[in-house]
Amino acid sequence: MPTQLYLNDFGQLVLEAFGEVAYWVGSSVEGPGWRDVDIRLILSDDEYQAMGLGDPTAPHCNAKWVALTKVFSAYGKAMTGLPIDFQIQQMTYANTNKACEGPRSALFVFKERPKEAKP
């Protein structure tokens, strides 16, 4: 249970940094036998392009994408204790590529609304 809380905290950090919810995807969502925890930040096509993250079919060729992937993967691992594989994906690519199929579980911290003050 605490690991899931840490994972959601990491998702909240990604949300605060990028303004978009990150998703827990891949084999670790579905059950035992996983080797890493895949976290994907899916950005609109325009936002992905505006950030200069390169060709969505070969993002590993873009230095900025690689740097963000490494930094957030390492920070996620330090924060959660899990082998985090963080990647940023372009929405069209994420929604049409067979390799991206499967369940997506949103990561964030639900913040309770402040209670109304009583007069």
C-alpha positions in Angstrom: 0.0 0.0 0.0 2.6 2.6 0.8 4.3 2.0 -2.6 1.0 3.0 -4.3 0.9 6.2 -2.3 4.5 7.0 -3.3 3.6 6.3 -6.9 0.7 8.7 -6.7 2.9 11.3 -5.1 5.3 10.9 -8.1 2.3 11.3 -10.4 1.4 14.5 -8.6 4.9 15.9 -9.1 4.6 15.2 -12.8 1.2 16.9 -12.9 2.7 20.0 -11.2 5.7 20.1 -13.5 3.9 19.6 -16.8 0.2 20.4 -16.1 -0.9 17.0 -17.3 -1.7 13.7 -15.5 0.8 10.8 -15.9 -0.4 7.3 -16.5 0.9 4.0 -15.0 0.9 1.5 -17.9 2.4 -1.8 -19.0 2.9 -5.1 -17.4 3.1 -3.9 -13.8 -0.5 -2.7 -14.0 -1.7 -6.1 -15.0 -0.1 -8.3 -12.4 3.1 -10.3 -11.4 6.1 -10.8 -13.6 7.0 -7.2 -14.4 10.5 -5.8 -14.5 9.8 -2.1 -14.4 7.0 0.4 -13.7 6.1 2.2 -16.9 4.9 5.8 -16.4 3.8 7.7 -19.4 3.1 11.4 -19.7 0.9 11.9 -22.8 1.0 15.4 -24.2 -1.2 16.9 -26.9 0.5 16.9 -30.3 0.8 20.7 -30.1 2.4 20.7 -26.6 4.7 17.8 -27.6 5.9 19.8 -30.6 6.1 23.1 -28.6 8.4 21.4 -26.1 10.8 20.4 -28.9 10.8 16.6 -28.1 11.5 15.4 -31.6 10.0 12.7 -33.7 7.4 10.8 -31.6 8.3 7.5 -33.3 12.0 7.9 -32.3 12.2 10.2 -29.3 15.4 8.6 -28.0 17.2 10.6 -30.8 16.2 13.9 -29.1 18.5 15.1 -26.4 15.8 17.0 -24.5 13.5 14.0 -24.4 16.3 11.8 -23.3 17.3 14.2 -20.5 13.7 14.5 -19.2 13.2 10.8 -19.4 16.4 10.1 -17.4 15.8 12.8 -14.8 12.2 11.9 -14.1 12.9 8.1 -14.1 15.7 8.5 -11.6 13.7 10.8 -9.4 10.7 8.5 -9.6 12.9 5.6 -8.5 14.4 7.6 -5.6 10.9 8.7 -4.6 9.1 5.4 -4.8 11.8 2.7 -4.5 10.4 1.2 -7.8 12.3 0.8 -11.1 10.5 3.7 -12.9 10.5 3.9 -16.7 9.2 7.4 -17.3 8.6 8.5 -20.9 6.8 11.4 -22.6 4.6 10.5 -25.5 2.8 12.5 -28.2 -1.0 11.9 -27.9 -1.6 10.7 -31.5 1.3 8.3 -31.2 0.2 7.0 -27.8 -3.4 6.5 -29.0 -2.6 4.8 -32.4 0.5 2.7 -31.7 -0.1 -1.0 -30.9 2.8 -1.0 -28.4 0.9 1.6 -26.4 -2.3 -0.4 -26.0 -3.5 -1.7 -22.7 -4.8 -0.2 -19.5 -3.8 3.3 -18.3 -4.1 4.2 -14.6 -4.0 7.9 -13.9 -1.5 8.9 -11.1 -2.3 11.9 -9.0 -3.1 12.8 -5.4 -6.8 13.6 -4.8 -6.9 16.8 -2.9 -9.9 17.3 -0.7 -11.9 20.5 -1.2 -11.7 22.9 1.6 -14.7 22.8 3.9 -17.0 25.7 3.8 -16.6 28.1 6.7 -19.6 28.3 8.9 -20.9 31.7 9.8 
